[in-house]
Amino acid sequence: MMIEKNFLVKLVESKNPIEVIWNKLNEIWKFGRVKKLNNIEQLYLEREKKSCKFEEMLSKIFFEIYDELIENSTRNIFLKKISRKNDEAIIIMDGFSIREINLLFTQLKSEKYAIDDYFYSFSALPSTTEIARKAFYQDFFSVTRKEDVERLPSIPEKIIWCAMPDILLHSKQKGRIELLSLDDCLKKTFDTLFSIVDKIEVEEILITSDHGYLYFPEYGTWWDTTSGIEKVLRRIFGGERFKEVSKLDEKMLKILEKLSKDGYVTEIKDYVLVKGRWFWSSKGRFSPIFHGGLSFMECLIPVIKLRRM
């Protein structure tokens, strides 16, 4: 995938390069008519490879963009700022990314809902649910399965936090829990989301997320490293994309200093985060879904405002 000249011109001339990148990612992840959520794996794979190549090229010609991402993610955490207005419901879908929001557009029935606004915000860093909940100090209703929707009040006074799709996408070791396909994960997610929307009786609904994720289903969706770098990343990070600085010894910190200069990692406050889409094999990995690092697909989160017709 080549980056078009007009895109680079927009990027250089824009006062907000993140917005230019956001628009480009939405262009990549725009779906046609998707009536049923079947064979989504192939659709995701095609777009994930494009997203991977896009960020890789951008990281080489405009590596300062990660500094912009860090600054905004540190300063503009959307979850800290949102507050419920009268006659508005707020739904936070855990791990709902650019991918899922564009699929949502294909599932919305235009005669029932109008889209009043669609924009982006930033995840907390590291881009995990635990860190987001620490930053997000407000109380909320928790939905971890569709059955939980029944207990929601028709006019919720609290924000609704749904654990999907994140809780479904992270498949564990076979035999311990049910392994779901991506199709099934997304079907359950959208079924639960629309159950929430149908249950509540408010005119305006804001749907957003706490973080996105990286999707590594096969070769071409990640950046290759040398065997030496892969060994080091595996040793330091294991199966995660971030590490607390306090848990690293002096030897590891010196190694990370070199990795930082070479563009593999960056240090933010109390954490070291992996940048971009670097990948390494790790014992015990059974899910292609990862987050916690610093990348566009992890840190740029969608926000959509719906109005009931």
C-alpha positions as a Python dict, from the first residue, in 0.01 Angstrom:
ca = {
    (1, 'M'): (0, 0, 0),
    (2, 'M'): (148, 332, -110),
    (3, 'I'): (69, 654, 70),
    (4, 'E'): (-85, 893, -179),
    (5, 'K'): (81, 1228, -246),
    (6, 'N'): (-236, 1425, -163),
    (7, 'F'): (-252, 1248, 175),
    (8, 'L'): (105, 1355, 255),
    (9, 'V'): (24, 1712, 153),
    (10, 'K'): (-278, 1712, 388),
    (11, 'L'): (-66, 1566, 665),
    (12, 'V'): (208, 1826, 632),
    (13, 'E'): (-26, 2121, 594),
    (14, 'S'): (-275, 2022, 864),
    (15, 'K'): (-270, 2178, 1208),
    (16, 'N'): (-414, 1847, 1331),
    (17, 'P'): (-231, 1554, 1165),
    (18, 'I'): (-405, 1304, 1395),
    (19, 'E'): (-737, 1394, 1235),
    (20, 'V'): (-591, 1333, 888),
    (21, 'I'): (-475, 989, 1002),
    (22, 'W'): (-813, 918, 1162),
    (23, 'N'): (-990, 998, 836),
    (24, 'K'): (-753, 775, 642),
    (25, 'L'): (-806, 482, 880),
    (26, 'N'): (-1182, 521, 847),
    (27, 'E'): (-1139, 517, 471),
    (28, 'I'): (-951, 187, 504),
    (29, 'W'): (-1213, 40, 737),
    (30, 'K'): (-1522, 159, 556),
    (31, 'F'): (-1749, -136, 474),
    (32, 'G'): (-2006, -169, 201),
    (33, 'R'): (-2339, -334, 270),
    (34, 'V'): (-2295, -593, 545),
    (35, 'K'): (-2640, -729, 626),
    (36, 'K'): (-2521, -1029, 825),
    (37, 'L'): (-2202, -1057, 1027),
    (38, 'N'): (-2071, -1360, 841),
    (39, 'N'): (-1717, -1415, 706),
    (40, 'I'): (-1595, -1103, 885),
    (41, 'E'): (-1250, -1260, 935),
    (42, 'Q'): (-1165, -1211, 567),
    (43, 'L'): (-1291, -852, 564),
    (44, 'Y'): (-1089, -773, 876),
    (45, 'L'): (-778, -944, 742),
    (46, 'E'): (-776, -741, 419),
    (47, 'R'): (-815, -412, 603),
    (48, 'E'): (-577, -506, 883),
    (49, 'K'): (-298, -561, 631),
    (50, 'K'): (-367, -219, 481),
    (51, 'S'): (-368, -58, 827),
    (52, 'C'): (-40, -232, 907),
    (53, 'K'): (133, -111, 591),
    (54, 'F'): (-11, 238, 631),
    (55, 'E'): (124, 280, 984),
    (56, 'E'): (457, 124, 892),
    (57, 'M'): (514, 371, 608),
    (58, 'L'): (396, 661, 819),
    (59, 'S'): (627, 562, 1106),
    (60, 'K'): (924, 585, 868),
    (61, 'I'): (849, 922, 708),
    (62, 'F'): (675, 1096, 999),
    (63, 'F'): (798, 925, 1315),
    (64, 'E'): (714, 1237, 1521),
    (65, 'I'): (347, 1144, 1491),
    (66, 'Y'): (381, 916, 1794),
    (67, 'D'): (477, 1218, 2004),
    (68, 'E'): (150, 1379, 1892),
    (69, 'L'): (-36, 1063, 1988),
    (70, 'I'): (130, 1054, 2331),
    (71, 'E'): (58, 1422, 2397),
    (72, 'N'): (-309, 1388, 2306),
    (73, 'S'): (-359, 1055, 2485),
    (74, 'T'): (-202, 1199, 2799),
    (75, 'R'): (-395, 1525, 2788),
    (76, 'N'): (-728, 1444, 2622),
    (77, 'I'): (-864, 1124, 2774),
    (78, 'F'): (-1225, 1137, 2664),
    (79, 'L'): (-1349, 916, 2948),
    (80, 'K'): (-1242, 1179, 3200),
    (81, 'K'): (-1446, 1446, 3026),
    (82, 'I'): (-1777, 1285, 2942),
    (83, 'S'): (-2070, 1349, 3168),
    (84, 'R'): (-2433, 1257, 3119),
    (85, 'K'): (-2662, 1532, 2999),
    (86, 'N'): (-3037, 1530, 3039),
    (87, 'D'): (-3210, 1278, 2813),
    (88, 'E'): (-2878, 1126, 2702),
    (89, 'A'): (-2741, 778, 2763),
    (90, 'I'): (-2371, 696, 2743),
    (91, 'I'): (-2255, 346, 2647),
    (92, 'I'): (-1888, 249, 2669),
    (93, 'M'): (-1812, -63, 2464),
    (94, 'D'): (-1489, -218, 2593),
    (95, 'G'): (-1239, -255, 2308),
    (96, 'F'): (-1476, -111, 2045),
    (97, 'S'): (-1240, 12, 1773),
    (98, 'I'): (-1248, 182, 1433),
    (99, 'R'): (-1329, -161, 1290),
    (100, 'E'): (-1643, -218, 1496),
    (101, 'I'): (-1775, 137, 1467),
    (102, 'N'): (-1765, 111, 1088),
    (103, 'L'): (-1945, -222, 1107),
    (104, 'L'): (-2201, -55, 1333),
    (105, 'F'): (-2279, 193, 1057),
    (106, 'T'): (-2379, -99, 833),
    (107, 'Q'): (-2608, -242, 1103),
    (108, 'L'): (-2794, 72, 1203),
    (109, 'K'): (-3146, 101, 1067),
    (110, 'S'): (-3169, 451, 927),
    (111, 'E'): (-3541, 474, 995),
    (112, 'K'): (-3481, 418, 1369),
    (113, 'Y'): (-3168, 624, 1438),
    (114, 'A'): (-2999, 933, 1303),
    (115, 'I'): (-2625, 983, 1340),
    (116, 'D'): (-2580, 1332, 1480),
    (117, 'D'): (-2203, 1322, 1514),
    (118, 'Y'): (-1902, 1095, 1465),
    (119, 'F'): (-1554, 1184, 1584),
    (120, 'Y'): (-1256, 1041, 1768),
    (121, 'S'): (-1087, 1067, 2102),
    (122, 'F'): (-791, 904, 2275),
    (123, 'S'): (-743, 608, 2505),
    (124, 'A'): (-551, 627, 2828),
    (125, 'L'): (-193, 497, 2818),
    (126, 'P'): (-127, 207, 2837),
    (127, 'S'): (-436, 131, 2629),
    (128, 'T'): (-598, -123, 2861),
    (129, 'T'): (-931, -150, 3040),
    (130, 'E'): (-767, -144, 3382),
    (131, 'I'): (-582, 181, 3313),
    (132, 'A'): (-892, 336, 3156),
    (133, 'R'): (-1103, 254, 3462),
    (134, 'K'): (-844, 416, 3689),
    (135, 'A'): (-865, 732, 3478),
    (136, 'F'): (-1243, 707, 3463),
    (137, 'Y'): (-1360, 791, 3812),
    (138, 'Q'): (-1736, 789, 3752),
    (139, 'D'): (-1971, 513, 3859),
    (140, 'F'): (-2133, 295, 3591),
    (141, 'F'): (-2363, 3, 3518),
    (142, 'S'): (-2162, -304, 3418),
    (143, 'V'): (-2281, -536, 3140),
    (144, 'T'): (-2074, -851, 3083),
    (145, 'R'): (-2341, -1062, 2912),
    (146, 'K'): (-2668, -999, 2732),
    (147, 'E'): (-2873, -1115, 3033),
    (148, 'D'): (-2739, -818, 3232),
    (149, 'V'): (-2933, -581, 3006),
    (150, 'E'): (-3261, -678, 3175),
    (151, 'R'): (-3162, -506, 3500),
    (152, 'L'): (-3083, -173, 3330),
    (153, 'P'): (-3332, 106, 3405),
    (154, 'S'): (-3517, 251, 3108),
    (155, 'I'): (-3362, 591, 3182),
    (156, 'P'): (-3013, 515, 3318),
    (157, 'E'): (-2864, 766, 3558),
    (158, 'K'): (-2522, 604, 3533),
    (159, 'I'): (-2299, 539, 3236),
    (160, 'I'): (-2328, 187, 3092),
    (161, 'W'): (-1998, -1, 3054),
    (162, 'C'): (-2027, -312, 2836),
    (163, 'A'): (-1737, -560, 2852),
    (164, 'M'): (-1784, -655, 2485),
    (165, 'P'): (-1619, -708, 2245),
    (166, 'D'): (-1299, -716, 2453),
    (167, 'I'): (-1406, -997, 2685),
    (168, 'L'): (-1502, -1212, 2384),
    (169, 'L'): (-1204, -1136, 2160),
    (170, 'H'): (-945, -1255, 2411),
    (171, 'S'): (-962, -1630, 2362),
    (172, 'K'): (-776, -1828, 2625),
    (173, 'Q'): (-618, -2170, 2620),
    (174, 'K'): (-834, -2428, 2449),
    (175, 'G'): (-1032, -2639, 2696),
    (176, 'R'): (-1064, -2367, 2959),
    (177, 'I'): (-1331, -2155, 2793),
    (178, 'E'): (-1539, -2164, 2480),
    (179, 'L'): (-1338, -2051, 2178),
    (180, 'L'): (-1544, -1812, 1967),
    (181, 'S'): (-1485, -1717, 1607),
    (182, 'L'): (-1454, -1349, 1521),
    (183, 'D'): (-1797, -1371, 1356),
    (184, 'D'): (-1954, -1505, 1676),
    (185, 'C'): (-1775, -1245, 1892),
    (186, 'L'): (-1908, -961, 1681),
    (187, 'K'): (-2260, -1107, 1657),
    (188, 'K'): (-2281, -1130, 2037),
    (189, 'T'): (-2136, -780, 2072),
    (190, 'F'): (-2383, -615, 1836),
    (191, 'D'): (-2674, -820, 1969),
    (192, 'T'): (-2595, -699, 2321),
    (193, 'L'): (-2538, -340, 2210),
    (194, 'F'): (-2871, -321, 2030),
    (195, 'S'): (-3041, -484, 2330),
    (196, 'I'): (-2904, -202, 2545),
    (197, 'V'): (-3016, 62, 2295),
    (198, 'D'): (-3365, -93, 2273),
    (199, 'K'): (-3394, -122, 2652),
    (200, 'I'): (-3318, 239, 2737),
    (201, 'E'): (-3580, 503, 2662),
    (202, 'V'): (-3379, 815, 2590),
    (203, 'E'): (-3365, 1025, 2278),
    (204, 'E'): (-2989, 1075, 2253),
    (205, 'I'): (-2728, 799, 2286),
    (206, 'L'): (-2351, 839, 2290),
    (207, 'I'): (-2151, 525, 2211),
    (208, 'T'): (-1775, 519, 2266),
    (209, 'S'): (-1489, 296, 2382),
    (210, 'D'): (-1202, 279, 2630),
    (211, 'H'): (-938, 155, 2385),
    (212, 'G'): (-887, -18, 2053),
    (213, 'Y'): (-659, -312, 1979),
    (214, 'L'): (-411, -466, 1740),
    (215, 'Y'): (-526, -768, 1542),
    (216, 'F'): (-253, -1014, 1440),
    (217, 'P'): (-430, -1305, 1267),
    (218, 'E'): (-149, -1386, 1022),
    (219, 'Y'): (166, -1265, 852),
    (220, 'G'): (127, -922, 699),
    (221, 'T'): (-62, -773, 992),
    (222, 'W'): (250, -702, 1201),
    (223, 'W'): (599, -559, 1158),
    (224, 'D'): (888, -804, 1146),
    (225, 'T'): (1183, -779, 1383),
    (226, 'T'): (1520, -950, 1379),
    (227, 'S'): (1547, -1268, 1583),
    (228, 'G'): (1767, -1083, 1834),
    (229, 'I'): (1516, -800, 1887),
    (230, 'E'): (1229, -1048, 1906),
    (231, 'K'): (1412, -1239, 2179),
    (232, 'V'): (1465, -920, 2380),
    (233, 'L'): (1102, -806, 2343),
    (234, 'R'): (979, -1149, 2447),
    (235, 'R'): (1205, -1149, 2752),
    (236, 'I'): (1098, -803, 2868),
    (237, 'F'): (730, -790, 2773),
    (238, 'G'): (624, -1155, 2752),
    (239, 'G'): (271, -1153, 2607),
    (240, 'E'): (202, -786, 2688),
    (241, 'R'): (272, -462, 2503),
    (242, 'F'): (362, -257, 2810),
    (243, 'K'): (555, -292, 3134),
    (244, 'E'): (577, -96, 3457),
    (245, 'V'): (918, 69, 3490),
    (246, 'S'): (932, -21, 3860),
    (247, 'K'): (931, -391, 3769),
    (248, 'L'): (1242, -366, 3549),
    (249, 'D'): (1600, -405, 3670),
    (250, 'E'): (1890, -181, 3562),
    (251, 'K'): (2003, -422, 3291),
    (252, 'M'): (1658, -424, 3130),
    (253, 'L'): (1633, -44, 3152),
    (254, 'K'): (1963, -7, 2965),
    (255, 'I'): (1838, -246, 2696),
    (256, 'L'): (1513, -52, 2671),
    (257, 'E'): (1705, 273, 2632),
    (258, 'K'): (1866, 128, 2318),
    (259, 'L'): (1532, -7, 2195),
    (260, 'S'): (1380, 339, 2245),
    (261, 'K'): (1647, 502, 2027),
    (262, 'D'): (1579, 242, 1758),
    (263, 'G'): (1204, 317, 1764),
    (264, 'Y'): (1073, -1, 1925),
    (265, 'V'): (951, 135, 2257),
    (266, 'T'): (879, 458, 2441),
    (267, 'E'): (857, 548, 2810),
    (268, 'I'): (548, 728, 2939),
    (269, 'K'): (532, 818, 3308),
    (270, 'D'): (548, 486, 3496),
    (271, 'Y'): (535, 260, 3191),
    (272, 'V'): (732, 143, 2890),
    (273, 'L'): (513, 87, 2582),
    (274, 'V'): (581, -91, 2255),
    (275, 'K'): (538, 146, 1960),
    (276, 'G'): (364, 65, 1635),
    (277, 'R'): (292, -293, 1529),
    (278, 'W'): (607, -483, 1629),
    (279, 'F'): (535, -850, 1692),
    (280, 'W'): (715, -1136, 1865),
    (281, 'S'): (609, -1488, 1942),
    (282, 'S'): (541, -1565, 2306),
    (283, 'K'): (467, -1881, 2498),
    (284, 'G'): (100, -1915, 2582),
    (285, 'R'): (-34, -1683, 2311),
    (286, 'F'): (-367, -1814, 2185),
    (287, 'S'): (-539, -1489, 2087),
    (288, 'P'): (-445, -1258, 1799),
    (289, 'I'): (-587, -960, 1992),
    (290, 'F'): (-345, -732, 2178),
    (291, 'H'): (-348, -385, 2329),
    (292, 'G'): (-163, -179, 2586),
    (293, 'G'): (96, -29, 2352),
    (294, 'L'): (115, 283, 2138),
    (295, 'S'): (-41, 253, 1793),
    (296, 'F'): (-316, 423, 1596),
    (297, 'M'): (-554, 128, 1611),
    (298, 'E'): (-508, 95, 1989),
    (299, 'C'): (-517, 458, 2094),
    (300, 'L'): (-766, 630, 1861),
    (301, 'I'): (-1115, 554, 1987),
    (302, 'P'): (-1447, 624, 1811),
    (303, 'V'): (-1728, 838, 1948),
    (304, 'I'): (-2073, 834, 1786),
    (305, 'K'): (-2385, 1025, 1883),
    (306, 'L'): (-2719, 869, 1788),
    (307, 'R'): (-3062, 1022, 1804),
    (308, 'R'): (-3371, 805, 1819),
    (309, 'M'): (-3611, 893, 1537),
}
